Amino acid sequence: MITKNQRGIGMLEVLIGFGLLGVGSVIILNGVDFIGEKKEVIDKAAIQESLITSLLESIRANVAREKIDFAPNDFLNRNTYASVQESLRLCWVNDGFVPLEAFPECPGRVGYIVTPLRIGSMEYRGLHKVTLRITHKELFPKTYQQYEFIVKDP
C-alpha cells in the first residue's frame, strides 16, 4: 500500500541528485582539461622531434655540401646556457627554421656543427659527427638540449 509520503520525489532527493550531477560534471571537465594540457605538451614535443629529424635528414642528405669544422672547440666548449644561446644562429618555429636575423626575439634557437668522426686519435673517413644544440625559452627554460648523430657521406 502506498502512503501519502511515498508519492513523487522529495526535495532532499532532488538536491542530492543535483549535487551528484554537479560533482560528476566537475570531475569530467577537469579530466578534459587535464587531457587537453597533456595533448598540448605531447604536440610540442612531437613538433620538436619532427623539426630535429627534418634538420638531421637535411644535413645527412647534403653532408658533402656542409662546412666541415676541424676546430670545433669554440662551439663545443660552450656549456652554459647564455654562451650556448649566443652561438645558435637559427630560429625554430612550428613551420621550420629561419635565420636569427629574420626573427631575433624567437623563443627557440638551433645550431649545429659537423666534424669528422674521431674516436681516440683515429679519424674515420666518410663519417661525420653532427652535434645539434637547441634552446627554447618555454619548453626548457634556462637549459639547452644537445643531440649527437653520426652521418655517412653519400
Secondary structure, DSSP 8 states (H G I E B T S, - for coil): ---GGGSS--HHHHHHHHHHHHHHHHHHHHHHHHHHHHHHHHHHHHHHHHHHHHHHHHHHHTGGGS-B-S-THHHHT--SHHHHHHH--EEEETTEEEEGGG-TT-SEEEEEEEEEEEETTEEEEEEEEEEEEEEETTTEEEEEEEEEEEEE--
